[in-house]
Amino acid sequence: MATVLSVSGSPSASSRTGRLLRHLDQRLIAQGHEVIPLDVRTVPAEALLGADFRHPAIVEATELFARADGVVVGTPVYKASYSGVLKALLDLLPQYALTGKTVLPLATGGSTAHVLAIDYALRPVLNSMGAAHIVQGWFTLDKDITVREDGSVSVAPATEQALGQVVDQFAAALDRTRVLAAAS
């Protein structure tokens, strides 16, 4: 199957965004995909903020993007946009790092007032990076994600169902993109 890079753009180690992504990764793994998690917060700040393209962590992240067939990008929404740490990483990737890739944008936030951040803030950047196909994204309210004592998450049933459909659509689009790429 496909290799999927699952990128959490949250600066927080206890982020609902990151936990939600790891939860959704399990659905992709169950479908037979290889999933590689990348928490941007683990990339050294001096590499991100100093725009050190040769830093080993930046080189490694660039290689992970190149290796992936598809990318899931998750971010908390701050001030109606995606996180600064995600922006810093995307700025250091090659201009067309997403060429030929299927991309699923996801966001979390405290209010439905931020629901359009995916389409008006994140999607244009992903598009400018050459994504072959950006599937319908999904915004999840923080209140719909509950972190259990063991660190796992439970997602409100209606949200879980909607996210399942979005992830399945991503997986189907990813498979179609791979078949088309192999045929050309």
Residue pairs with C-beta under 8 A, 6 or more apart in sequence:
1 31
1 32
1 33
1 34
1 175
2 33
2 34
2 69
2 70
2 171
2 174
2 175
2 178
3 33
3 34
3 35
3 36
3 67
3 68
3 69
3 70
4 25
4 28
4 33
4 34
4 35
4 36
4 68
4 69
4 70
4 71
4 72
4 174
5 36
5 38
5 64
5 65
5 67
5 68
5 70
5 71
5 72
6 21
6 22
6 24
6 25
6 28
6 35
6 36
6 37
6 38
6 71
6 72
6 74
7 21
7 38
7 40
7 71
7 72
7 73
7 74
7 86
7 89
8 15
8 17
8 18
8 21
8 22
8 37
8 38
8 39
8 40
8 41
8 74
8 75
9 17
9 40
9 73
9 74
9 75
9 76
9 82
9 83
9 85
9 86
9 89
10 17
10 18
10 39
10 40
10 41
10 74
10 75
10 76
10 83
10 85
11 40
11 41
11 83
11 84
11 85
12 18
12 41
12 76
13 41
14 147
15 76
16 76
16 108
16 142
16 145
16 147
16 153
17 74
17 75
17 76
17 106
17 107
17 108
18 39
18 74
19 145
19 147
19 151
19 152
19 153
20 74
20 106
20 108
20 140
20 145
20 153
20 155
20 163
21 37
21 72
21 74
21 106
22 37
23 152
23 153
23 155
24 72
24 106
24 163
24 167
25 35
25 37
25 72
27 164
27 167
27 168
28 35
28 72
28 167
28 171
29 35
31 168
31 171
33 70
33 171
33 174
36 64
36 67
36 68
38 61
38 64
40 48
40 83
40 85
40 86
40 88
40 89
41 85
42 57
43 57
43 58
43 61
43 89
44 55
44 57
46 52
46 55
47 55
47 57
47 58
47 92
48 58
48 85
48 88
48 89
48 92
49 88
51 91
51 92
52 58
53 59
53 92
58 92
61 89
61 92
61 93
62 92
62 93
62 94
62 97
65 71
65 93
65 97
65 98
66 97
68 101
69 101
69 102
69 174
69 177
69 178
70 101
70 102
70 103
70 104
70 170
70 174
70 177
71 98
71 101
71 102
71 103
71 104
71 131
72 103
72 104
72 106
72 170
73 86
73 103
73 104
73 105
73 106
73 122
73 126
74 105
74 106
74 107
74 108
75 82
75 83
75 86
75 106
75 107
75 108
75 122
76 83
76 107
76 108
76 109
77 107
77 108
77 109
77 114
77 117
77 139
78 84
80 113
80 114
80 117
80 121
81 117
81 121
81 122
82 107
82 117
82 121
82 122
82 125
87 125
90 125
90 129
93 129
95 128
95 129
95 130
96 129
96 130
97 129
97 130
98 126
98 129
98 130
98 131
98 132
99 129
99 130
99 131
99 132
100 130
100 132
100 177
100 181
101 130
101 131
101 132
101 177
102 131
102 132
102 133
102 134
102 135
102 170
102 173
102 174
102 177
103 126
103 131
103 133
103 134
103 135
104 134
104 135
104 137
104 166
104 167
104 170
105 118
105 122
105 123
105 126
105 134
105 137
106 118
106 137
106 138
106 139
106 140
106 166
107 114
107 117
107 118
107 122
107 137
107 138
107 139
107 140
108 139
108 140
108 141
108 142
108 145
109 115
109 117
109 139
109 141
109 142
110 141
110 142
110 143
111 141
112 139
112 141
114 139
115 139
117 139
118 137
118 138
118 139
119 137
122 137
123 134
123 137
126 134
127 134
132 177
133 173
133 177
135 166
135 169
135 170
135 173
136 166
136 169
137 166
138 162
138 163
138 166
140 155
140 159
140 163
141 159
143 156
144 155
144 156
144 159
145 153
145 154
145 155
145 156
145 159
146 153
146 154
146 155
147 153
148 154
155 163
